[in-house]
């Protein structure tokens, strides 16, 4: 066999198979053409030639981490609102007073595309330092065609500049702009008739998303939007049941959405629907922490029903200013009581599934060679340390990223 890169003297957490973490001890990994060409015990390595061989000194290798739910493109920040919440204001009160998402809309509309690329690139660099190789980035802070498309272009440009694979999502139903404050159905019509076709025609998004809550949009309005998006060949994702059980999980399941995200308030009907559909539950402990929520997502029920659980930073300026996937893994274990193996699966194989990606998230022959090598003695350490610099090196498509 011939490899472009051969990694030796390592242990692999493949995140597949029956063994915990899919562990292969004393492993070797051969990469060719940007994909894994061989992986197994080093003692079984076949005859080969390698352009480059790198010893990892006994380090652990996992799939590159996947952050499957972010709002990385935005202007300004909302630290003043963070302070207000700490003084007693609720998220709903801040939104009703013109803050919240609408304040980010104002700042994002004012920012140039170049400024958005620069700010997004900075946040991507932080994620890269934690072993992230694939990131989903949503729009949603524009609420008009020009700004939404500007955000999606900025997301992709930042990914290109940082060498990170970026999957873009048009978050068409995020909030009502001031001009449509009393006319939500008219705004949904505007999104469907004007903005969505432009996003699709310019091929700026891989999927669409909506926010279903009493302070945002109804499941019926999101359903209309999803039907229009599907007709244009776009997949769907959904912010569901963050503050109330509003039928979002059932909608996501009925539409066979890639994921339903948040889910703190999902009920039995929604859980049953998700279990049947295969839709991934994306859990967002950063937002749970920042908002000081007390209603935990039903981890035991998700686990019992076999609903795949992914994790993400939900990085956004208002409710989850988090740029560390390793912090998210720790929070998922400490706050949500996920096991370390469940948490790592949430940032790898299930994160890929939440984006509809089948070529990453595990270490297996044929998968993209998106890899992270860690200075740890066992995989559980990735969820144990909070704030420690654990990444030794990462690779995207077999090329060194960090």
C-alpha positions as CSV (number, residue, x, y, z in Angstrom):
1,X,0.0,0.0,0.0
2,X,1.1,3.6,-0.5
3,X,0.2,6.4,1.9
4,X,0.6,10.1,1.7
5,X,0.8,10.2,5.5
6,X,1.3,7.4,8.0
7,X,0.6,8.1,11.7
8,X,2.3,5.6,14.1
9,X,2.8,5.1,17.8
10,X,-0.8,6.1,18.8
11,X,-4.0,4.8,20.1
12,X,-7.2,5.4,18.2
13,X,-10.7,6.1,19.5
14,X,-12.5,5.2,16.3
15,X,-16.1,5.9,17.7
16,X,-17.4,2.8,15.9
17,X,-17.7,-0.9,16.7
18,X,-18.5,-2.7,20.0
19,X,-15.5,-1.8,22.1
20,X,-15.8,1.3,24.3
21,X,-14.9,4.4,22.2
22,X,-14.1,1.9,19.4
23,X,-10.6,1.7,20.8
24,X,-7.6,0.3,18.9
25,X,-4.5,0.4,21.1
26,X,-1.1,0.6,19.6
27,X,-2.6,1.7,16.3
28,X,-1.4,3.0,13.0
29,X,-3.4,5.2,10.5
30,X,-2.5,5.5,6.8
31,X,-3.9,8.4,4.8
32,X,-4.1,8.6,1.0
33,X,-5.9,11.1,-1.2
34,X,-7.3,12.9,1.9
35,X,-9.0,9.8,3.3
36,X,-8.2,7.0,5.7
37,X,-6.7,4.2,3.6
38,X,-5.8,1.9,6.5
39,X,-6.3,1.8,10.2
40,X,-5.7,-1.0,12.7
41,X,-3.2,-2.4,15.2
42,X,0.4,-1.4,14.2
43,X,1.4,-5.0,14.4
44,X,-1.0,-5.7,11.5
45,X,0.2,-2.9,9.2
46,X,0.7,-4.4,5.7
47,X,3.7,-3.7,3.5
48,X,3.6,-0.1,2.5
49,X,5.4,3.0,1.3
50,X,4.7,6.4,2.9
51,X,5.6,9.9,1.7
52,X,5.6,11.1,5.3
53,X,5.6,9.1,8.5
54,X,4.8,10.8,11.9
55,X,5.1,9.3,15.3
56,X,2.6,10.6,17.7
57,X,4.4,9.5,20.8
58,X,1.7,7.4,22.3
59,X,-1.0,10.0,22.0
60,X,-4.7,9.3,21.4
61,X,-6.3,10.0,18.0
62,X,-10.0,10.7,17.6
63,X,-12.1,11.9,14.6
64,X,-11.9,15.7,14.2
65,X,-14.6,17.2,16.4
66,X,-17.7,18.5,14.7
67,X,-19.6,21.6,16.0
68,X,-23.0,21.0,14.4
69,X,-24.9,24.1,15.7
70,X,-23.4,27.6,15.7
71,X,-24.3,31.2,15.0
72,X,-20.7,32.2,14.5
73,X,-21.4,35.1,12.1
74,X,-22.7,38.2,13.9
75,X,-21.8,41.8,14.4
76,X,-20.9,43.2,17.9
77,X,-21.8,41.3,21.0
78,X,-24.4,41.3,23.8
79,X,-22.3,41.5,27.0
80,X,-24.7,44.2,28.3
81,X,-27.6,41.8,28.1
82,X,-25.5,39.1,29.8
83,X,-25.1,41.6,32.6
84,X,-28.8,42.5,32.6
85,X,-29.7,38.8,33.0
86,X,-27.4,38.5,35.9
87,X,-29.3,41.4,37.5
88,X,-32.6,39.6,37.1
89,X,-33.9,40.3,33.7
90,X,-35.2,37.2,31.8
91,X,-34.4,36.4,28.2
92,X,-38.1,37.0,27.2
93,X,-38.1,40.4,28.9
94,X,-34.9,41.5,27.1
95,X,-36.4,40.3,23.8
96,X,-39.7,42.2,24.4
97,X,-37.7,45.4,25.1
98,X,-36.0,45.2,21.7
99,X,-32.9,43.4,22.8
100,X,-32.0,39.8,22.2
101,X,-31.9,38.7,18.6
102,X,-33.0,42.1,17.3
103,X,-30.0,43.9,18.8
104,X,-27.7,41.5,17.0
105,X,-29.7,42.1,13.8
106,X,-29.0,45.8,14.0
107,X,-25.3,45.3,14.6
108,X,-25.0,42.6,11.9
109,X,-26.7,44.7,9.3
110,X,-24.3,47.5,10.0
111,X,-21.2,45.4,9.7
112,X,-19.4,45.0,6.4
113,X,-18.9,41.6,4.9
114,X,-15.2,41.9,5.4
115,X,-15.7,42.7,9.1
116,X,-18.0,39.7,9.5
117,X,-15.4,37.4,7.9
118,X,-12.7,38.7,10.2
119,X,-14.8,38.3,13.3
120,X,-16.0,34.8,12.3
121,X,-12.4,33.7,11.4
122,X,-11.3,34.7,14.9
123,X,-14.0,32.5,16.5
124,X,-13.2,29.6,14.1
125,X,-9.6,29.8,15.2
126,X,-10.7,29.3,18.8
127,X,-12.7,26.2,17.8
128,X,-9.8,24.8,15.8
129,X,-7.6,25.0,18.9
130,X,-10.0,22.5,20.5
131,X,-9.8,20.0,17.6
132,X,-12.8,21.1,15.6
133,X,-12.5,20.3,11.9
134,X,-16.2,20.8,10.7
135,X,-18.5,23.6,11.8
136,X,-22.1,24.4,11.0
137,X,-22.8,28.1,10.7
138,X,-26.3,29.6,10.6
139,X,-27.4,33.0,9.3
140,X,-30.4,34.5,11.0
141,X,-29.2,37.9,12.2
142,X,-30.1,39.7,9.0
143,X,-33.8,39.1,8.5
144,X,-33.5,40.6,5.1
145,X,-32.2,39.2,1.8
146,X,-29.0,41.2,1.6
147,X,-27.8,40.6,5.1
148,X,-28.8,37.0,5.2
149,X,-26.8,36.3,2.0
150,X,-23.9,38.4,3.3
151,X,-23.8,36.3,6.4
152,X,-23.8,33.0,4.5
153,X,-21.0,34.2,2.2
154,X,-19.0,35.4,5.2
155,X,-19.4,32.0,6.8
156,X,-18.0,30.1,3.9
157,X,-15.2,32.6,3.3
158,X,-14.1,32.3,6.9
159,X,-14.1,28.5,6.6
160,X,-11.9,28.7,3.6
161,X,-9.4,31.1,5.2
162,X,-9.1,28.9,8.3
163,X,-9.1,25.5,6.5
164,X,-12.2,24.3,8.4
165,X,-15.1,22.6,6.6
166,X,-18.1,24.9,7.0
167,X,-21.7,23.7,6.5
168,X,-24.1,26.7,6.1
169,X,-27.7,26.9,7.2
170,X,-30.2,29.6,6.3
171,X,-32.0,30.3,9.6
172,X,-34.9,31.9,7.9
173,X,-37.4,32.0,10.8
174,X,-35.3,33.3,13.7
175,X,-37.1,36.5,14.8
176,X,-39.6,39.1,13.5
177,X,-38.0,42.3,12.1
178,X,-39.6,45.5,13.4
179,X,-41.5,46.1,10.1
180,X,-43.4,42.8,10.6
181,X,-43.9,43.0,14.3
182,X,-47.6,42.4,14.2
183,X,-47.6,40.4,10.9
184,X,-45.7,37.2,11.4
185,X,-47.5,35.3,8.7
186,X,-46.7,38.1,6.2
187,X,-43.0,37.8,7.2
188,X,-43.1,34.0,6.6
189,X,-44.6,34.7,3.2
190,X,-41.8,37.2,2.5
191,X,-39.1,34.7,3.5
192,X,-40.7,31.9,1.4
193,X,-41.3,34.1,-1.7
194,X,-38.3,36.4,-1.7
195,X,-35.3,35.4,0.5
196,X,-35.4,31.6,0.4
197,X,-35.4,31.5,-3.5
198,X,-32.4,33.8,-3.6
199,X,-30.5,31.7,-1.0
200,X,-31.2,28.6,-3.0
201,X,-30.4,30.1,-6.4
202,X,-27.0,31.3,-5.1
203,X,-26.4,27.9,-3.5
204,X,-25.5,29.6,-0.2
205,X,-27.0,27.0,2.2
206,X,-27.0,23.3,2.8
207,X,-30.1,23.4,4.9
208,X,-32.6,25.7,6.6
209,X,-33.6,26.2,10.2
210,X,-36.4,27.8,12.2
211,X,-37.0,28.8,15.8
212,X,-40.3,27.4,17.2
213,X,-41.3,29.1,20.5
214,X,-44.1,31.4,21.6
215,X,-41.6,34.3,21.4
216,X,-40.7,33.3,17.8
217,X,-42.7,31.2,15.3
218,X,-45.3,28.5,15.5
219,X,-44.8,25.0,14.3
220,X,-47.4,25.7,11.6
221,X,-45.4,28.6,10.3
222,X,-42.1,26.6,10.4
223,X,-43.9,23.8,8.5
224,X,-44.8,26.1,5.6
225,X,-41.2,27.3,5.5
226,X,-39.8,23.8,5.6
227,X,-42.2,22.6,2.8
228,X,-40.9,25.5,0.6
229,X,-37.3,24.7,1.4
230,X,-37.7,21.0,0.7
231,X,-39.2,21.8,-2.7
232,X,-35.9,23.6,-3.5
233,X,-33.9,20.6,-2.4
234,X,-32.8,21.9,1.0
235,X,-32.6,19.8,4.2
236,X,-34.2,21.1,7.4
237,X,-33.1,21.6,11.1
238,X,-35.1,23.0,13.9
239,X,-34.7,25.0,17.2
240,X,-37.3,23.1,19.2
241,X,-38.6,23.0,22.8
242,X,-36.0,25.2,24.4
243,X,-38.5,27.1,26.7
244,X,-41.7,25.2,26.1
245,X,-43.2,22.2,24.5
246,X,-44.5,23.8,21.3
247,X,-44.7,20.9,18.9
248,X,-41.3,21.5,17.3
249,X,-40.1,17.9,17.9
250,X,-43.1,16.5,16.2
251,X,-42.6,18.8,13.2
252,X,-38.9,17.9,12.9
253,X,-39.8,14.2,13.0
254,X,-42.6,14.5,10.5
255,X,-40.3,16.4,8.1
256,X,-37.5,14.0,8.8
257,X,-35.3,16.9,9.7
258,X,-31.6,16.3,10.3
259,X,-31.9,17.5,13.9
260,X,-34.0,19.0,16.6
261,X,-31.9,21.2,18.8
262,X,-32.2,22.2,22.5
263,X,-35.2,20.0,23.6
264,X,-35.2,20.9,27.3
265,X,-39.0,20.9,27.3
266,X,-39.7,18.1,24.9
267,X,-42.6,15.8,26.0
268,X,-43.3,12.2,25.5
269,X,-45.2,12.7,22.2
270,X,-42.2,14.6,20.7
271,X,-39.7,12.0,22.0
272,X,-41.7,9.2,20.5
273,X,-41.8,11.0,17.2
274,X,-38.1,11.6,17.2
275,X,-37.4,8.0,18.0
276,X,-39.3,6.8,15.0
277,X,-37.9,9.4,12.6
278,X,-34.2,9.0,13.3
279,X,-33.8,12.8,13.7
280,X,-30.8,13.6,15.9
281,X,-31.2,15.4,19.2
282,X,-28.7,18.2,19.4
283,X,-28.1,19.3,23.0
284,X,-26.6,22.7,23.8
285,X,-25.2,22.9,27.4
286,X,-23.6,26.2,26.8
287,X,-26.9,27.9,26.3
288,X,-28.3,26.0,29.3
289,X,-25.4,27.3,31.4
290,X,-25.5,30.9,30.2
291,X,-29.2,31.2,30.7
292,X,-29.0,29.5,34.1
293,X,-31.8,27.1,33.1
294,X,-33.1,24.5,35.5
295,X,-35.1,22.2,33.1
296,X,-32.7,19.5,31.9
297,X,-33.2,17.8,28.6
298,X,-34.5,14.3,29.2
299,X,-31.2,12.4,28.8
300,X,-32.5,9.2,30.3
301,X,-35.5,9.1,27.9
302,X,-33.4,10.0,24.9
303,X,-31.0,7.2,25.9
304,X,-33.7,4.7,26.5
305,X,-35.4,5.4,23.2
306,X,-32.2,5.2,21.2
307,X,-32.4,8.8,20.0
308,X,-28.9,9.8,18.8
309,X,-27.5,12.7,20.9
310,X,-25.2,15.3,19.4
311,X,-23.5,18.2,21.1
312,X,-22.6,21.7,19.9
313,X,-21.4,25.0,21.2
314,X,-24.4,27.0,19.9
315,X,-21.9,29.8,19.8
316,X,-23.9,33.0,19.6
317,X,-23.7,36.5,21.0
318,X,-26.7,36.4,23.3
319,X,-27.2,33.0,25.0
320,X,-24.1,30.9,24.4
321,X,-20.9,32.9,23.9
322,X,-18.9,29.6,23.8
323,X,-16.0,28.9,21.5
324,X,-14.8,25.6,23.0
325,X,-16.1,22.2,22.1
326,X,-14.0,20.6,24.9
327,X,-15.8,22.9,27.4
328,X,-19.1,21.7,25.9
329,X,-18.1,18.0,26.4
330,X,-17.3,18.8,30.1
331,X,-20.6,20.6,30.6
332,X,-22.6,17.8,28.9
333,X,-21.2,15.4,31.5
334,X,-21.4,17.6,34.5
335,X,-24.7,19.3,33.9
336,X,-26.6,16.8,31.7
337,X,-25.0,13.6,33.2
338,X,-24.0,12.2,29.9
339,X,-21.2,9.7,30.0
340,X,-17.8,10.6,28.6
341,X,-18.3,8.2,25.7
342,X,-21.7,9.6,24.9
343,X,-20.3,13.1,25.0
344,X,-17.4,12.3,22.6
345,X,-19.9,10.5,20.3
346,X,-22.0,13.7,20.4
347,X,-19.0,15.7,19.0
348,X,-18.0,13.1,16.4
349,X,-20.3,10.5,14.9
350,X,-23.6,12.0,16.0
351,X,-22.4,15.5,15.2
352,X,-21.8,14.3,11.6
353,X,-25.2,12.7,11.5
354,X,-26.9,15.9,12.6
355,X,-25.4,17.5,9.5
356,X,-26.3,14.7,7.2
357,X,-22.6,13.9,6.7
358,X,-21.6,10.3,6.2
359,X,-17.9,10.8,5.3
360,X,-16.6,11.9,8.8
361,X,-17.2,11.4,12.5
362,X,-15.5,8.0,12.8
363,X,-12.1,6.6,12.0
364,X,-12.6,4.0,9.3
365,X,-11.3,3.2,5.9
366,X,-12.8,5.6,3.3
367,X,-13.6,8.3,5.8
368,X,-12.2,11.8,5.4
369,X,-8.9,12.0,7.2
370,X,-10.2,14.6,9.7
371,X,-8.2,13.7,12.8
372,X,-7.3,15.1,16.2
373,X,-4.3,13.9,18.2
374,X,-4.6,14.6,21.9
375,X,-2.2,14.9,24.9
376,X,-4.3,12.6,27.1
377,X,-3.8,9.2,28.6
378,X,-7.4,8.0,28.0
379,X,-10.3,9.3,25.9
380,X,-12.4,10.3,29.0
381,X,-9.8,13.0,29.7
382,X,-11.3,15.0,26.8
383,X,-14.5,15.5,29.0
384,X,-12.6,15.8,32.3
385,X,-10.4,18.8,32.0
386,X,-12.0,22.3,31.7
387,X,-9.9,24.8,29.9
388,X,-6.8,22.7,29.5
389,X,-4.9,22.9,26.1
390,X,-5.2,19.2,25.2
391,X,-4.8,19.3,21.4
392,X,-1.4,18.2,20.0
393,X,-2.2,18.3,16.3
394,X,-5.2,18.2,14.0
395,X,-5.6,17.2,10.4
396,X,-8.3,18.1,7.8
397,X,-8.4,15.9,4.8
398,X,-5.0,14.5,5.8
399,X,-3.4,17.9,5.8
400,X,-2.1,19.5,9.1
401,X,-4.6,22.0,10.4
402,X,-2.9,22.8,13.7
